[in-house]
Amino acid sequence: MPERRTTPWLGRAGLTVTVVVFLLGATVIFRDQTEQFLATVPQMAGTAAATTALIAAAFAGGRRPRAPVDRPAPRPWLVAAMAVVAANLFFIRPESWPGVAAGVALVAVTTLVVARWSRRTGWSDTHRLALASGALTAYLWGGFALLAFEGAATTFNLAGQLLLVLGTAALLLAAARTARRASPASIHHA
C-alpha cells in the first residue's frame, strides 16, 4: 500500500520486542566471542554512553520539516552513483583510527548531500530506491570478499552469499517496478 510508505512499521510494542530480541542476540554473540577479544569496561561504558546520547538526541530532535529547495532533484542514476561510491569507499576504508576518521567524515558528507538533495523539487520514491540500491552494492560484493579474506569461502558459504545477492537483486527489481508505477514522471525529470 503506497499510501502507508512513510508510516512506521512498528508501534511501541513492536519496537520493544525488537529491542529485546536484539539485546538477547547481542548477548548470545558476546558470550560466544569472549575468548577472541573483550573490550575493557571503560571502552564498553563509553560506547554505551555514546550510543545512548545519540539515541536520545535523535528522539529529542524529532522530525522538523525543512523548507523545500526550489531546484530540481538530481536524476536517480546520479543518486545511485553517489551511493555506490560512498558505500564502497566506506567498505574498503582501513580498519585503523585514520580509517575511522575517514568513515565518520564520509558519513557526514554523504548525509549532508542526501539531506540537501532530498529537499529539492521532485525528490521521490525512485530517488530513495536509487540511494538504497547504490549503497547495497558494497555489501553484495563485500560478502564474497570477506569470505575469501577470512578463509571461509566454502562452497556452502559462497552459495549462501550468492543466494543473498540474487534475493536482494529480486527485491530491488520488484521495488523498482513498484516505484516506477507509483511515480513514472520522477524517472525522467531534471
N, C-alpha and C positions, 0 to 999 in steps of 0.2 A: 504494500500500500504506500505509494509515493507520498501521500499527504502526511504520513507519520514518520517520514525520514529524519526529521530533526527531534522527534520525541524520544526521550531516554528509554532504553530498553528495560532498565531495571528500576524498581522503586526502592524504598528504604529496606524492605525485607530482602529483596534480591541482592542489593549491594552488601548487606550484612552477611548473607550466605556466601557471597563471592569472597569477601574479606576473610571469613573464617576458613573457607576451603583453601585460599591462597596461603594463609598462615600455617595451616596444617601441612600443606605440600612443602612449604619452605622449611618447616621443622623436620620433615622426613628427609629432605635433601641435605639439610645441615647436619643431621645426625649421621648420615651416610658418608659425608665428605670430611669429617673432622680429622681423620688421620692424615689427610693431604695438606691442609692449610687451615689455620684458625686465626682469625683476626684477633687483635688484642681487645680487651674490654674498652679502652678509650676509643679505638677505631670503631667498634660496634656502637658505642654510645654516641659518637659524633655522627655516624651515618644515620642512626635512628633520629637524632635531634634535627639534622638537616632535612631528612625526609618528612618529619612531622611539620617542620616550619614551612616547607614547600607546599604540602597539602593544605595547611591552614591558610597560607597566602592565596592559594587557588580558590578556596571556598570563600574567603573573606572578600576577595576582589569581585567575585561574581562575574556575570556576563554583562558588561556595559556595551550597549550598541555604539559602534563607531560611525561617524559620518561617512557616507559613501564618497568615493572619489570619482569625479566626472571625467574619467579616462577609460577607454575600453580595456577590458581584461586581456591578458596575453592569450594567444592561441593555446589550446590544451596541449598540443605537442611540445610547446616551449616549457610549459609547467612540468610535463613528464620528463623532459630532458634535464631540467634543473634538478628534479628529484632523483633521477638516475645518478647524476654527477655527485650530488650531496651525499646520498646514501652510500655510494661506492667509496667516496673519499672517507666517510666515517668508518666504513667497514675495514678499509685497508690501513687506517692510521696505526702507528706503532703503539704497542702496549707499554707505555712509559709515561712519565709525567709530562714531557712535551706532547706526547700523543693525547693525553687527557686534555691538556690546554687547547690543542688543535680541535679536538672533538667538541669542547664547550664553545669555542669560537664558531665552528661550523654550524652547530645547532642554533646559536644566537643569530647568525647572519641569515640562515635559512628561515628561521621563524620570522624575522623582520621582513624578508622578501615576501613570504607567503601572506603575512598579515597585511602588507600593503596591496599585493595583487588581489587578495580576496575582497577588498573593499571597492574594487573597481566595477564599473558597469558591465554586466554580462557574465560575472563570475557565476558558475553553475555547477550542477552535479557532475558534468563532464570534466570540469577542471579538478574537482575533488577526486574523481576517479583517476585522472591522469597523475595527480600528486601521489596517491596511494600506489598506483601501478608502478610508477617510476621508482619509488622507494623500495618496493618489494624486490626489485631486480638484484640488489646486493645480497639479499638473504637467500635467493633461489640458487645463484651460482655459489654463494659463500658456503652453503651447506656441503657441497661437494668438496670445496677447498679445505674446509675444516676436517672433514672425514679423512682426506688424504694427509693433512698436516698431523693429525693425531694418530695416524696409523690404524684407523678404524674403517678403512674403505673396503669392507667386506661386501660380498655380493648382496647379502641381506640389507645392509645399511645403505648401499648405493641404490638398490631397488626402492627402499623406503623413501629416500630423498627424491628419486625420480617420480614416485607417486605423489609426493608433496608438490613438486614442481608442476606436474600435469594437473593436479587438482586445483592448484592456485590459478593456473592459466585458464582452466574451465570456468572458475568462479569469476575471474576478471572479464572473460568474454561475455558471460551472462550479464554481469553488471554493466558492461559497455552497451549491450543491446538495450537494457532497461534504460540507461541514461540517454541513449540516442532517441528512444521512443518518447521519453519524458520531455526532452528539450532539444528537438532537432536543429533549431536555429542557433543554439550555442556552439555547435561544432564548427560552423562556418563564419563566425563573426570575426571582427577585428582584422 
